[in-house]
Amino acid sequence: MANIALYRKYRSRTFAEVIGQEHVTEPLIAALRNGKLNHAYLFSGPRGCGKTSSARILARSVNCAKGPTPEPCGECESCRALAPNGPGSIDVIEIDAASHGGVDDARELREKAFFAPVNSRFKVYVIDEAHMVSSAGFNALLKLVEEPPEYVMFIFATTEPDKVLGTIKSRTHHYPFRLVPPGTMRAHLERVCGLEGVQVDPAVYPLVVRAGGGSVRDSMSIMDQLLAGAGDEGVTYQRAVGLLGVTDADLLDQAVDALAGADGAALFAAVDRVVEAGHDPRRFASDLLERLRDLIVLNQVPDAVGKGLIAVPPDEQERLAAQASRLGPASLSRMADILHDGLTDMRGATSPRLVLEVLCARMLLPGGDSTTDLLQRLEMLERRVATGAPLPPAAAPPSAPPAAPAPAPAPAAAPSQSAPTSTAPTPTAATSTAPTQAAPTPAGPTQVGPTQAAPTPAARVAEPDTPTASTPPAAAAPAPAAAVVPAGGTDIQAVTRSWDAIVEHTKRRRVVWSLLQNAAPYALDGDTLVLKARNAGIAGRFNDDTVVGVLQDALQAVLGTKWRIRCQANPSPPAQQQRPAAAPPAPAPPRPQAPAQPPAPESESGGWPETARPGGVAAPAPEPPRQSPGGGAGATATAVAEPRAAVATKERPAGAEPEWQVPDGPTDFSPDDPVPANLNGYDGFAPGDEPTDEPLDPAKALPSPIATAEEQALSLLVETLGAERIDEA
C-alpha cells in the first residue's frame, strides 16, 4: 500500500478528535445527543481548519447504526465506509462547487435529491467551496434547501461566507471555524511525530507552526515533508531552516543587535550574509518583522513565553528579553512600521536587496517627523542617562562673525586730495564708496541674515574737492550691537530657522497664515520680536490683537517663548533711514556764456546751476523778449520765458553736476534705492518731484511754471503763432 499523507492518515474520526474548534464541536455534540438536527448547515473558516472533516464526521454520526450519536461505533457498514481510509458511501455525496456550481448542476442535484437513500438514514450532500456556486445555481436550489425531504441534509463548506447567497445562508445553521492556536498546534504535531516514531529537534516545532499559519492541514503537510527527508538523527534544526527557507536565528540576532547598537556595518554585513546564502530578501524582512513583533510583545509582557504569546525555545527567552530592553517599545514600533511599509514596496521590486538596504538605513537613523520618532529619541536619551553613558555634545549655535572695521578710504577719495570734476564717475571713486556702503550700521536691532548694503546718497553725489568744517574725515563705523536674547535663550537665528514651523502652526487661521507669508523675522529688540513686511498695509494688520495672539501662540508652541510683536514695512538700518546732510557747494569752474543769453533771474533759480543735459549738452538759452510792432516791451514773452527757465533748475549741490549726467547704457534701480539723481526732467516735471513718504516743506516747494490756464494758452499762442500780448492799460 502506498504511503498516506499525514493529514489524511491522522484525519479526525470523531468530534472529540477535532482540535482547536471546541466552539463548534460542542454545540454539534449537544445537538446530536438531543436529537435536534437541522436540514442544512453552513461551515465557514480558513483553509485546513477542519470544515470538510467535520462535515464527514456529522454525516457519519447521523448515519451510524447506533445513531444519531456524537460517537460513531466504527463497526457498522456506514461507519466503515465513511472512515478516513474507507471507500465512501453512496448516500453521502461530496460536490466540488468550483467545478459544479452552474444552474444545470443545481437542477440535476434537485432532481436526484428526491430519491430515498439506499442503505442509510440520511442522504447527505456536502457542497465544498459553496461560495463558487453561481447566483442562478443558488436560486435553483433555494426551494429544495428551504423545504427538503425529511431524509435529505445539506452541509455547505466555504472559506468566504459573505459570498454565499443571503437567502441560502438564512436557511442554514452557521458554524464559523477558526485557525488553531500555536500551542494546540504544537501539541498535535508532537503527538503525530511520536506516533510516527521520528525524533524531532524541539526548535523545529516553532518553525513548522509559524510556517503553517494556524492551518492543521498546512502544518501537517510541512511536517510530513520534514519527516520524509529526515536522517538517522531525525529532523534537525539546520535541515528544517534550509528546507523551509526561513532565516536563521543567528542572522536575526545579528540584525537586531546591530539595530540596538546603531552599528551600520554589522547590519549591512547581516544583509550581505542573507544574500550570499541565497535567501530571499523579502523573507528576511518578513522574519525580521516577526522578531520585532516578538520583542514588542515581550517588552510589554515579560512572561509572554509562558503564556504562549511567543513561540520560542526557553533558552532563547533571556536573549530576546535583553534585546527588547535595549531597543525599547518606541524604537521597536518605529522599526516595525518601516519594515511593514517596506514589504509592500518589495512586491514587484526589481532589486529587493536595494529596498532592504534602504530600509536598514532608515531604521538606523532616528527620525523626527512623527511622535513615534520623537519617543524613540527620548528613549535613547533615557537609556544613556540610566546607564551612565556620555551624552552627545549639544551643537553650539552658530555665532555671528565679528564685524570687520570699515576699511580706510582710498587715496583718491581722501578729503585732503583734490580731483578735477569730470563728466562721469571714475573707477577710483566707485571703489572708495564700496566700504562705506558695506560698513556695519550703528547700534540697533540685529538684522536677520546677511544684510545687503544699499547705496547711500553719498555714492551718487560727488565728494567736494576740498574738506570743510561740516565734513569731518570718515571714521570707522561702530560694530553692530548684539541682539537681546530673552530669558529662554532663543536668538533671532533660532526664530529664523523655526519660522517655517511657526507659519505652519498658524495654517488653520488662514488670515494670519497668509499675512505671515508676506512677513519675516527681522530682529529681537528686548522682549519684542520685530518683523519686516512687504508693505505698510501688511504691517498695519499686525496691530490687530487677534493676529498678534495667534502668532504669539505659535511662537510659544514651537519655541516655548512668548514675545511682543512689532511689524515694520521694509525696515532699514538707522544709517540708511536718515538722509546725510548735504555738503556746501564747491565753487564750480567758469563756464563760457553765450553773449546773447541773459542771465536767469535770481529770484526763480536761487543761484543754483541749471540741470545738466545728456552728453554734457548745456540747456538751450531762453528766448529773448520779443518787441511788439508798436514798440512796446515784450513783457508777456519775458513772463513766459522766466517760468520755463525755472523749470530746468532745481536745488542741487553745485559740486554734483558731473553725477547728474546720464551714463551710457541702461541703469537698473532697486525699489528701495533713493531717487537717482541722473534722471532727466521734462517740461512740467523735474527729477525728484515724485511723491515721497516724507512731508514736503511748503517753503521749499517749487513754484508752478505755469500758474493759470490763461498763461498756458498765452504761451501756446506766442510759441506757435508768434502772437503778442497787448496790455490794455
C-alpha positions as CSV (number, residue, x, y, z in Angstrom):
1,M,0.0,0.0,0.0
2,A,1.3,3.4,-0.9
3,N,2.2,5.9,1.9
4,I,-0.7,8.0,3.0
5,A,-0.2,11.7,3.7
6,L,-0.2,12.6,7.4
7,Y,-3.2,15.0,7.1
8,R,-5.2,12.1,5.6
9,K,-3.7,9.4,7.9
10,Y,-4.5,11.3,11.0
11,R,-7.8,12.9,9.9
12,S,-10.2,13.2,12.8
13,R,-12.8,10.4,13.1
14,T,-15.0,12.0,15.8
15,F,-15.8,15.4,17.0
16,A,-13.7,14.8,20.1
17,E,-10.6,14.4,17.9
18,V,-11.1,17.8,16.2
19,I,-8.5,20.2,17.7
20,G,-8.9,23.9,18.3
21,Q,-12.6,24.0,17.3
22,E,-14.4,23.4,20.6
23,H,-16.8,26.3,20.0
24,V,-18.2,24.3,17.0
25,T,-17.9,20.7,18.1
26,E,-19.5,21.1,21.5
27,P,-22.8,22.5,20.1
28,L,-22.9,19.9,17.4
29,I,-22.3,17.1,20.0
30,A,-25.2,18.5,22.1
31,A,-27.5,18.7,19.1
32,L,-26.7,15.0,18.2
33,R,-27.4,13.9,21.8
34,N,-30.7,15.9,21.9
35,G,-31.8,14.8,18.5
36,K,-32.2,18.4,17.3
37,L,-30.7,18.2,13.9
38,N,-31.3,20.8,11.2
39,H,-31.7,20.0,7.5
40,A,-28.9,22.4,6.4
41,Y,-25.6,23.5,7.9
42,L,-23.0,26.1,6.8
43,F,-19.4,25.6,7.9
44,S,-17.1,28.5,7.2
45,G,-13.5,29.3,8.1
46,P,-9.9,29.4,6.8
47,R,-8.5,26.5,4.8
48,G,-7.3,23.4,6.6
49,C,-9.1,24.1,9.9
50,G,-11.5,21.1,9.8
51,K,-14.6,22.1,7.8
52,T,-14.8,19.1,5.5
53,S,-13.6,16.7,8.2
54,S,-16.4,17.9,10.5
55,A,-18.9,17.6,7.7
56,R,-17.9,13.9,7.2
57,I,-18.0,13.3,10.9
58,L,-21.5,14.8,11.0
59,A,-22.6,12.5,8.1
60,R,-21.0,9.5,9.9
61,S,-22.7,10.4,13.2
62,V,-26.2,10.7,11.7
63,N,-26.0,7.5,9.6
64,C,-24.4,5.3,12.3
65,A,-26.4,2.2,13.1
66,K,-26.4,3.3,16.7
67,G,-27.1,6.9,15.9
68,P,-27.6,9.6,15.6
69,T,-24.8,9.8,18.1
70,P,-21.7,12.1,18.6
71,E,-19.6,8.9,19.0
72,P,-19.9,6.7,15.9
73,C,-19.4,3.0,16.6
74,G,-16.9,2.4,13.8
75,E,-18.3,-1.1,13.2
76,C,-21.4,-0.7,11.1
77,E,-21.3,-0.6,7.4
78,S,-21.8,3.2,7.3
79,C,-19.1,3.9,9.8
80,R,-16.6,1.7,7.9
81,A,-17.4,3.3,4.6
82,L,-17.0,6.8,5.9
83,A,-13.8,6.2,7.8
84,P,-10.7,8.3,6.7
85,N,-9.4,5.3,4.7
86,G,-12.8,4.0,3.8
87,P,-14.3,3.7,0.3
88,G,-17.1,6.1,0.9
89,S,-20.9,5.8,1.0
90,I,-23.3,6.1,-1.9
91,D,-25.7,8.1,0.3
92,V,-23.0,10.7,1.2
93,I,-22.4,12.9,-1.9
94,E,-19.5,15.4,-1.9
95,I,-19.7,18.0,-4.6
96,D,-17.0,20.5,-5.5
97,A,-18.8,23.7,-6.3
98,A,-15.8,25.2,-8.0
99,S,-16.4,22.9,-11.0
100,H,-20.1,22.1,-10.4
101,G,-21.6,25.4,-9.5
102,G,-23.8,26.2,-12.5
103,V,-27.5,26.2,-12.8
104,D,-27.5,22.9,-14.7
105,D,-25.7,21.2,-11.9
106,A,-28.1,22.6,-9.4
107,R,-31.1,21.3,-11.4
108,E,-29.5,17.8,-11.7
109,L,-29.0,17.8,-7.9
110,R,-32.6,18.9,-7.3
111,E,-33.9,16.0,-9.4
112,K,-31.8,13.4,-7.7
113,A,-32.4,14.6,-4.2
114,F,-35.9,13.3,-4.1
115,F,-34.7,9.7,-4.4
116,A,-34.5,8.0,-1.0
117,P,-31.2,6.8,0.4
118,V,-30.0,3.3,-0.4
119,N,-28.9,1.9,2.9
120,S,-28.5,4.9,5.2
121,R,-30.8,7.0,7.4
122,F,-30.0,10.3,5.6
123,K,-28.9,11.3,2.1
124,V,-26.2,13.9,2.9
125,Y,-25.0,16.4,0.3
126,V,-21.6,18.0,1.2
127,I,-21.1,21.0,-1.1
128,D,-17.5,22.2,-0.7
129,E,-16.4,25.7,-1.8
130,A,-20.0,26.8,-1.7
131,H,-19.1,30.4,-2.5
132,M,-18.3,29.3,-6.0
133,V,-22.0,28.4,-6.7
134,S,-23.5,31.0,-9.1
135,S,-26.5,33.0,-8.2
136,A,-28.6,31.1,-10.7
137,G,-27.5,27.8,-9.1
138,F,-28.4,29.0,-5.6
139,N,-31.7,30.2,-6.9
140,A,-32.4,26.8,-8.4
141,L,-31.5,25.2,-5.0
142,L,-33.4,27.7,-3.0
143,K,-36.8,25.8,-2.8
144,L,-35.0,22.5,-2.1
145,V,-32.9,23.9,0.7
146,E,-35.9,25.6,2.2
147,E,-38.2,22.5,2.2
148,P,-36.1,19.4,1.5
149,P,-37.4,15.8,2.0
150,E,-37.1,14.5,5.5
151,Y,-34.2,12.2,4.6
152,V,-32.1,14.9,2.8
153,M,-29.4,17.0,4.6
154,F,-27.2,19.8,3.1
155,I,-23.8,20.8,4.5
156,F,-22.2,23.8,2.8
157,A,-18.5,24.4,3.4
158,T,-16.8,27.6,2.3
159,T,-13.9,29.9,3.1
160,E,-15.9,33.1,2.1
161,P,-19.3,33.0,3.7
162,D,-20.0,36.6,2.6
163,K,-20.3,35.3,-1.0
164,V,-23.0,32.8,-0.1
165,L,-26.4,34.0,-1.2
166,G,-28.2,35.5,1.8
167,T,-31.4,33.5,1.2
168,I,-29.4,30.3,1.4
169,K,-27.5,31.4,4.5
170,S,-30.7,32.3,6.3
171,R,-31.9,28.7,5.9
172,T,-28.9,27.1,7.5
173,H,-27.2,26.8,10.8
174,H,-23.9,28.7,10.5
175,Y,-20.8,27.5,12.4
176,P,-17.6,29.5,11.9
177,F,-14.3,27.7,12.2
178,R,-11.1,29.4,13.3
179,L,-7.3,29.0,13.0
180,V,-5.7,26.6,15.5
181,P,-3.7,28.4,18.3
182,P,0.1,27.8,18.2
183,G,0.2,25.9,21.5
184,T,-2.5,23.5,20.4
185,M,-0.9,23.0,17.0
186,R,2.5,22.2,18.6
187,A,1.0,19.6,20.9
188,H,-0.8,18.0,18.0
189,L,2.5,17.9,15.9
190,E,4.4,16.4,18.8
191,R,1.7,13.7,19.2
192,V,1.8,12.8,15.5
193,C,5.7,12.7,15.5
194,G,5.6,10.4,18.5
195,L,3.1,8.1,16.7
196,E,5.4,8.1,13.7
197,G,8.5,7.3,15.9
198,V,10.7,10.0,14.5
199,Q,12.9,12.2,16.6
200,V,12.4,15.9,16.0
201,D,14.5,18.8,17.4
202,P,12.3,20.9,19.7
203,A,13.5,24.1,17.8
204,V,11.8,22.7,14.7
205,Y,8.2,22.9,16.0
206,P,8.0,26.7,16.2
207,L,9.2,26.9,12.6
208,V,6.6,24.4,11.4
209,V,3.8,26.1,13.4
210,R,4.8,29.6,12.1
211,A,5.0,28.3,8.5
212,G,1.6,26.6,8.9
213,G,-0.1,29.8,9.9
214,G,-2.7,28.0,12.1
215,S,-3.9,25.6,9.4
216,V,-3.8,22.0,10.5
217,R,-3.5,20.6,7.0
218,D,-0.7,23.0,6.0
219,S,1.2,22.3,9.2
220,M,0.8,18.5,8.8
221,S,2.0,18.8,5.2
222,I,5.1,20.6,6.2
223,M,5.9,18.1,9.0
224,D,5.3,15.3,6.5
225,Q,7.9,16.8,4.2
226,L,10.4,17.1,7.1
227,L,9.8,13.6,8.2
228,A,10.3,12.3,4.7
229,G,13.7,13.9,4.4
230,A,14.9,13.1,8.0
231,G,18.1,11.1,8.5
232,D,19.2,8.8,11.2
233,E,19.5,11.7,13.7
234,G,15.9,12.7,12.9
235,V,14.7,16.2,11.9
236,T,17.4,18.8,12.9
237,Y,17.1,22.5,13.1
238,Q,19.6,23.3,10.4
239,R,17.9,20.9,7.9
240,A,14.5,22.5,8.7
241,V,15.8,26.0,8.2
242,G,17.3,25.1,4.9
243,L,14.3,23.2,3.7
244,L,11.7,25.8,4.8
245,G,13.7,28.8,3.6
246,V,13.3,30.7,6.9
247,T,16.0,33.0,8.2
248,D,18.5,31.6,10.7
249,A,18.0,32.8,14.2
250,D,21.7,33.8,14.3
251,L,21.2,36.2,11.4
252,L,18.1,37.7,13.1
253,D,20.1,38.1,16.4
254,Q,22.9,39.8,14.5
255,A,20.5,42.2,12.8
256,V,18.6,43.1,16.0
257,D,21.9,43.6,17.9
258,A,23.1,45.9,15.2
259,L,19.9,47.9,15.3
260,A,20.1,48.2,19.1
261,G,23.7,49.4,18.9
262,A,23.2,51.6,15.9
263,D,26.0,49.6,14.2
264,G,25.5,50.1,10.5
265,A,28.5,47.9,9.5
266,A,27.1,44.9,11.3
267,L,23.6,45.4,10.0
268,F,24.7,45.6,6.4
269,A,27.0,42.6,6.9
270,A,24.0,40.6,8.0
271,V,22.1,41.7,4.9
272,D,25.1,40.5,2.8
273,R,25.1,37.1,4.5
274,V,21.4,36.8,3.7
275,V,22.0,37.4,0.0
276,E,25.2,35.3,-0.2
277,A,23.3,32.4,1.4
278,G,20.7,32.6,-1.4
279,H,17.9,33.7,0.9
280,D,15.1,35.9,-0.4
281,P,15.4,39.4,1.0
282,R,11.6,39.6,1.3
283,R,11.7,36.5,3.5
284,F,14.4,38.0,5.6
285,A,12.4,41.3,6.0
286,S,9.3,39.2,7.0
287,D,11.2,37.2,9.5
288,L,12.8,40.3,11.0
289,L,9.4,41.8,11.3
290,E,8.2,38.7,13.2
291,R,11.2,39.0,15.5
292,L,10.4,42.7,16.2
293,R,6.8,41.6,16.9
294,D,8.1,39.1,19.5
295,L,10.3,41.8,21.1
296,I,7.3,44.2,21.3
297,V,5.2,41.6,23.0
298,L,8.0,40.5,25.3
299,N,8.6,44.2,26.2
300,Q,5.0,44.6,27.4
301,V,4.5,41.0,28.7
302,P,7.7,39.7,30.4
303,D,6.2,36.2,30.8
304,A,4.9,36.0,27.2
305,V,6.7,32.7,26.6
306,G,5.0,31.1,29.5
307,K,1.6,32.4,28.4
308,G,2.1,31.1,24.8
309,L,2.2,34.5,23.2
310,I,5.7,33.9,21.8
311,A,6.7,30.5,20.3
312,V,10.4,30.4,21.1
313,P,12.5,27.9,22.9
314,P,13.1,28.6,26.6
315,D,16.8,29.1,26.1
316,E,16.2,32.0,23.7
317,Q,13.8,33.8,26.1
318,E,16.6,35.5,28.0
319,R,18.3,36.7,24.9
320,L,15.1,38.1,23.5
321,A,14.3,39.9,26.7
322,A,17.8,41.6,26.6
323,Q,17.2,42.7,23.0
324,A,13.7,44.1,23.9
325,S,15.1,46.1,26.8
326,R,17.9,47.6,24.7
327,L,15.6,48.8,22.0
328,G,12.5,50.0,23.8
329,P,8.9,50.0,22.7
330,A,9.1,53.2,20.7
331,S,12.1,52.1,18.7
332,L,10.6,48.7,18.1
333,S,7.3,50.1,16.9
334,R,9.0,52.6,14.5
335,M,11.2,49.9,13.0
336,A,8.3,47.5,12.6
337,D,6.4,50.3,10.8
338,I,9.3,50.8,8.4
339,L,9.6,47.1,7.7
340,H,5.9,46.7,7.2
341,D,5.8,49.6,4.6
342,G,9.0,48.2,3.0
343,L,7.5,44.8,2.5
344,T,4.7,46.4,0.5
345,D,7.4,48.2,-1.6
346,M,9.3,45.0,-2.2
347,R,6.4,43.4,-4.1
348,G,7.3,43.5,-7.7
349,A,10.6,45.4,-7.0
350,T,13.4,44.7,-9.5
351,S,16.0,44.9,-6.8
352,P,14.7,43.6,-3.4
353,R,18.2,43.8,-1.9
354,L,18.4,47.5,-2.6
355,V,15.0,48.1,-1.0
356,L,16.1,46.1,2.0
357,E,19.3,48.1,2.4
358,V,17.4,51.3,2.2
359,L,15.0,50.0,4.9
360,C,18.0,49.2,7.1
361,A,19.4,52.7,6.7
362,R,16.1,54.2,7.6
363,M,15.9,52.0,10.8
364,L,19.4,53.1,11.8
365,L,18.6,56.8,11.7
366,P,16.1,58.0,14.3
367,G,13.8,60.4,12.6
368,G,11.9,63.4,13.9
369,D,8.8,63.7,11.7
370,S,6.3,61.9,13.9
371,T,5.5,61.3,17.5
372,T,7.0,57.8,17.3
373,D,10.3,59.1,16.1
374,L,10.4,61.7,19.0
375,L,9.6,58.9,21.5
376,Q,12.4,56.8,20.1
377,R,14.9,59.7,20.6
378,L,13.7,60.3,24.1
379,E,14.1,56.6,24.9
380,M,17.7,56.7,23.6
381,L,18.5,59.6,25.9
382,E,16.8,58.0,28.9
383,R,18.8,54.8,28.4
384,R,22.1,56.7,28.2
385,V,21.3,58.6,31.4
386,A,20.2,55.4,33.1
387,T,23.4,53.5,32.1
388,G,25.7,56.5,32.7
389,A,26.8,56.7,29.1
390,P,28.1,60.1,28.0
391,L,25.6,62.2,26.1
392,P,26.5,63.5,22.7
393,P,27.6,67.1,22.8
394,A,25.0,69.6,22.0
395,A,25.5,71.5,18.8
396,A,26.6,75.1,19.6
397,P,24.5,77.7,17.9
398,P,26.4,79.4,15.1
399,S,28.0,82.6,16.3
400,A,27.8,85.7,14.2
401,P,31.2,86.6,12.7
402,P,32.9,89.7,14.2
403,A,32.1,92.8,12.4
404,A,35.2,93.9,10.4
405,P,36.1,97.6,10.8
406,A,35.4,99.8,7.9
407,P,38.5,99.9,5.6
408,A,40.2,103.2,5.2
409,P,39.1,105.2,2.1
410,A,41.2,105.0,-1.0
411,P,43.6,107.9,-1.6
412,A,41.6,109.1,-4.5
413,A,38.6,109.7,-2.1
414,A,40.7,111.2,0.7
415,P,39.4,114.7,1.8
416,S,42.9,116.1,1.7
417,Q,43.3,115.5,-2.0
418,S,41.5,117.3,-4.7
419,A,40.5,115.8,-8.0
420,P,39.1,117.6,-11.0
421,T,35.5,117.2,-11.6
422,S,34.7,115.0,-14.6
423,T,31.6,114.2,-16.6
424,A,31.5,110.6,-15.4
425,P,32.4,108.9,-12.1
426,T,35.9,107.4,-12.1
427,P,36.5,103.8,-11.0
428,T,38.6,105.0,-8.1
429,A,35.6,106.9,-6.7
430,A,33.3,103.9,-7.1
431,T,35.9,101.7,-5.3
432,S,36.2,104.2,-2.5
433,T,32.5,104.2,-1.8
434,A,32.2,100.4,-1.6
435,P,33.5,100.1,2.0
436,T,31.2,102.8,3.1
437,Q,28.2,101.0,1.7
438,A,29.0,97.7,3.3
439,A,30.1,99.2,6.7
440,P,28.1,97.9,9.7
441,T,25.4,100.2,11.0
442,P,25.4,101.8,14.4
443,A,23.9,100.0,17.4
444,G,20.4,99.0,16.8
445,P,18.2,95.9,16.3
446,T,20.2,93.0,15.0
447,Q,19.2,92.2,11.4
448,V,18.3,88.7,10.2
449,G,20.6,87.0,7.7
450,P,23.1,88.8,5.5
451,T,22.2,92.5,5.0
452,Q,22.5,93.8,1.6
453,A,24.4,97.1,1.5
454,A,22.1,99.7,0.0
455,P,23.9,102.5,-1.9
456,T,23.9,105.7,0.2
457,P,23.2,109.1,-1.3
458,A,26.9,109.9,-0.9
459,A,27.7,107.4,-3.6
460,R,25.5,109.4,-6.1
461,V,26.9,112.8,-5.3
462,A,30.5,113.7,-6.0
463,E,32.6,114.5,-2.9
464,P,33.7,118.1,-2.5
465,D,37.1,119.0,-3.8
466,T,38.3,120.4,-0.5
467,P,37.4,119.5,3.0
468,T,35.2,121.8,5.0
469,A,34.3,122.1,8.6
470,S,31.0,120.3,8.1
471,T,32.6,117.2,6.5
472,P,34.9,115.6,9.1
473,P,37.1,112.7,8.0
474,A,35.4,109.3,7.7
475,A,35.7,107.3,10.9
476,A,35.3,103.5,11.3
477,A,31.7,102.6,11.9
478,P,30.9,101.1,15.2
479,A,30.2,97.3,15.4
480,P,26.6,96.3,15.4
481,A,25.0,95.8,18.8
482,A,24.3,92.2,19.8
483,A,20.7,91.0,19.7
484,V,19.0,91.0,23.1
485,V,18.3,87.3,23.9
486,P,15.3,86.6,26.0
487,A,15.4,84.5,29.1
488,G,14.6,81.4,27.2
489,G,17.9,81.6,25.4
490,T,16.4,82.0,21.9
491,D,18.1,84.3,19.5
492,I,16.9,85.7,16.2
493,Q,18.8,82.9,14.3
494,A,16.6,80.3,16.1
495,V,13.5,82.2,15.2
496,T,14.6,82.3,11.6
497,R,15.4,78.6,11.5
498,S,12.0,77.8,13.0
499,W,10.0,80.3,11.0
500,D,8.6,77.7,8.6
501,A,7.3,75.6,11.5
502,I,5.8,78.8,13.2
503,V,4.0,79.7,10.0
504,E,2.8,76.1,9.5
505,H,1.4,76.2,13.1
506,T,-0.9,79.0,12.1
507,K,-2.2,77.3,9.0
508,R,-5.7,76.7,10.5
509,R,-6.0,80.5,10.8
510,R,-5.9,81.3,7.1
511,V,-5.8,85.1,7.5
512,V,-2.8,85.0,9.9
513,W,-1.1,82.4,7.8
514,S,-1.4,84.5,4.6
515,L,-0.1,87.5,6.4
516,L,3.0,85.6,7.7
517,Q,3.7,84.5,4.1
518,N,4.5,88.2,3.4
519,A,6.5,88.8,6.6
520,A,9.7,87.6,8.0
521,P,11.6,87.9,11.4
522,Y,13.9,90.9,11.3
523,A,15.3,91.5,14.8
524,L,14.9,91.0,18.5
525,D,14.5,94.2,20.5
526,G,14.4,93.2,24.1
527,D,11.2,91.3,24.6
528,T,9.8,92.4,21.2
529,L,10.1,90.4,18.0
530,V,10.4,92.8,15.1
531,L,9.0,91.6,11.8
532,K,9.5,93.1,8.4
533,A,6.6,93.2,5.9
534,R,6.5,93.8,2.2
535,N,4.4,97.0,2.5
536,A,2.8,99.2,5.1
537,G,-0.7,97.6,4.6
538,I,0.5,94.2,5.7
539,A,2.5,95.8,8.6
540,G,-0.6,97.6,9.8
541,R,-2.5,94.3,10.1
542,F,-0.2,93.2,12.9
543,N,-1.8,95.9,15.1
544,D,-4.8,93.6,15.4
545,D,-4.7,91.8,18.8
546,T,-6.2,88.6,17.2
547,V,-3.4,88.4,14.7
548,V,-0.8,89.0,17.3
549,G,-2.3,86.5,19.7
550,V,-2.3,83.7,17.1
551,L,1.4,84.4,16.3
552,Q,2.3,84.5,19.9
553,D,0.6,81.1,20.5
554,A,2.6,79.7,17.6
555,L,5.9,81.1,19.0
556,Q,5.0,79.6,22.4
557,A,4.2,76.2,20.8
558,V,7.3,76.0,18.6
559,L,10.0,77.8,20.6
560,G,8.5,77.9,24.1
561,T,8.9,81.7,24.3
562,K,6.4,84.5,24.0
563,W,7.3,87.9,22.7
564,R,5.6,91.1,22.0
565,I,5.2,91.7,18.2
566,R,6.0,94.7,16.2
567,C,5.9,94.8,12.4
568,Q,7.5,97.4,10.1
569,A,7.4,97.8,6.4
570,N,10.8,97.3,4.8
571,P,12.8,98.4,7.8
572,S,16.3,99.8,7.1
573,P,19.4,100.3,9.2
574,P,19.5,103.6,11.1
575,A,22.3,104.9,8.8
576,Q,20.0,104.5,5.8
577,Q,16.9,105.9,7.3
578,Q,18.3,109.4,7.7
579,R,19.5,111.4,4.7
580,P,23.0,112.7,5.1
581,A,23.5,116.5,5.3
582,A,24.3,118.0,2.0
583,A,27.8,119.4,1.8
584,P,28.2,123.0,1.0
585,P,28.6,123.5,-2.7
586,A,32.1,123.9,-4.0
587,P,32.8,126.7,-6.5
588,A,32.2,125.4,-10.0
589,P,34.7,126.1,-12.7
590,P,33.8,129.0,-15.0
591,R,31.7,128.1,-17.9
592,P,31.5,130.1,-21.2
593,Q,28.3,132.1,-21.5
594,A,26.6,132.9,-24.8
595,P,26.8,136.6,-25.5
596,A,23.1,136.9,-26.3
597,Q,21.9,134.8,-23.4
598,P,20.6,136.9,-20.5
599,P,21.2,135.5,-17.0
600,A,18.4,133.6,-15.4
601,P,16.5,135.6,-12.7
602,E,18.0,135.3,-9.2
603,S,14.5,135.1,-7.7
604,E,13.5,132.0,-9.6
605,S,16.6,129.8,-9.6
606,G,18.1,130.7,-6.3
607,G,21.6,130.8,-7.7
608,W,21.9,127.1,-8.4
609,P,23.3,125.9,-11.8
610,E,20.7,124.5,-14.2
611,T,20.2,120.8,-14.8
612,A,22.8,119.1,-16.9
613,R,21.6,117.6,-20.2
614,P,22.6,114.2,-21.6
615,G,26.1,114.1,-23.1
616,G,27.1,117.3,-21.4
617,V,25.0,119.5,-23.7
618,A,24.0,122.7,-22.0
619,A,20.4,123.7,-21.7
620,P,19.2,126.0,-24.5
621,A,19.2,129.6,-23.7
622,P,15.7,131.2,-23.1
623,E,14.3,133.1,-26.0
624,P,15.0,136.9,-25.9
625,P,11.9,139.1,-25.3
626,R,10.1,140.0,-28.5
627,Q,9.2,143.6,-29.2
628,S,5.7,144.3,-30.2
629,P,5.1,146.1,-33.5
630,G,4.0,149.1,-31.6
631,G,7.4,149.4,-30.0
632,G,6.1,148.2,-26.5
633,A,8.3,146.0,-24.4
634,G,7.6,142.2,-24.6
635,A,6.5,141.9,-21.0
636,T,4.4,138.9,-21.8
637,A,7.2,136.9,-23.5
638,T,9.5,137.7,-20.6
639,A,6.9,136.5,-18.1
640,V,6.6,133.2,-20.0
641,A,10.3,132.7,-20.5
642,E,11.1,133.1,-16.8
643,P,8.9,130.1,-15.6
644,R,10.3,128.0,-18.5
645,A,13.9,128.7,-17.4
646,A,12.9,127.9,-13.8
647,V,11.6,124.5,-14.8
648,A,15.1,123.4,-15.8
649,T,16.6,124.3,-12.5
650,K,16.2,122.8,-9.0
651,E,18.0,122.9,-5.8
652,R,21.1,120.6,-6.4
653,P,24.6,120.8,-5.0
654,A,26.9,122.6,-7.3
655,G,29.6,120.0,-7.0
656,A,27.3,117.2,-8.1
657,E,27.0,118.4,-11.7
658,P,29.0,115.5,-13.2
659,E,27.0,112.9,-11.4
660,W,23.8,114.3,-12.9
661,Q,24.7,113.2,-16.4
662,V,23.1,110.1,-17.8
663,P,25.6,107.2,-18.1
664,D,25.8,105.1,-21.3
665,G,23.7,102.0,-21.2
666,P,20.6,101.1,-19.2
667,T,20.5,101.5,-15.5
668,D,18.6,99.3,-13.1
669,F,17.3,100.6,-9.8
670,S,16.0,98.8,-6.8
671,P,12.6,99.8,-5.4
672,D,14.4,100.6,-2.1
673,D,17.0,102.9,-3.6
674,P,16.6,106.7,-3.2
675,V,15.5,108.7,-6.2
676,P,18.5,108.6,-8.6
677,A,19.9,112.0,-9.4
678,N,20.7,111.2,-13.1
679,L,17.1,111.1,-14.3
680,N,16.2,113.8,-16.8
681,G,13.2,116.0,-16.3
682,Y,10.7,117.2,-18.8
683,D,8.5,120.2,-19.0
684,G,6.3,120.3,-16.0
685,F,8.1,117.6,-14.1
686,A,11.6,117.8,-12.6
687,P,13.7,114.9,-11.2
688,G,12.8,114.3,-7.5
689,D,9.3,115.6,-7.8
690,E,7.7,112.2,-7.4
691,P,5.7,111.7,-4.2
692,T,7.7,110.6,-1.1
693,D,6.7,109.4,2.3
694,E,8.2,112.5,3.9
695,P,6.0,115.7,4.0
696,L,7.2,118.4,1.8
697,D,8.2,121.8,3.2
698,P,5.9,124.4,1.6
699,A,8.7,127.0,1.9
700,K,11.0,124.8,-0.3
701,A,8.3,123.7,-2.8
702,L,9.0,124.9,-6.4
703,P,6.5,127.3,-7.8
704,S,4.4,126.1,-10.6
705,P,5.9,127.0,-14.0
706,I,2.5,128.0,-15.4
707,A,0.2,129.5,-12.8
708,T,-3.1,129.6,-14.7
709,A,-4.8,128.3,-17.7
710,E,-4.7,131.8,-19.3
711,E,-0.9,131.9,-19.1
712,Q,-0.7,128.4,-20.6
713,A,-2.9,129.4,-23.5
714,L,-0.9,132.6,-24.0
715,S,2.4,130.6,-24.0
716,L,1.0,128.4,-26.7
717,L,-0.1,131.3,-28.9
718,V,3.3,133.0,-28.5
719,E,5.3,129.9,-29.4
720,T,3.1,128.6,-32.2
721,L,1.7,131.7,-34.0
722,G,4.1,134.4,-32.8
723,A,1.3,136.3,-31.2
724,E,2.0,139.2,-28.9
725,R,0.2,140.4,-25.8
726,I,-1.1,144.0,-25.9
727,D,-1.6,145.5,-22.5
728,E,-4.9,147.4,-22.4
729,A,-3.5,149.7,-19.8
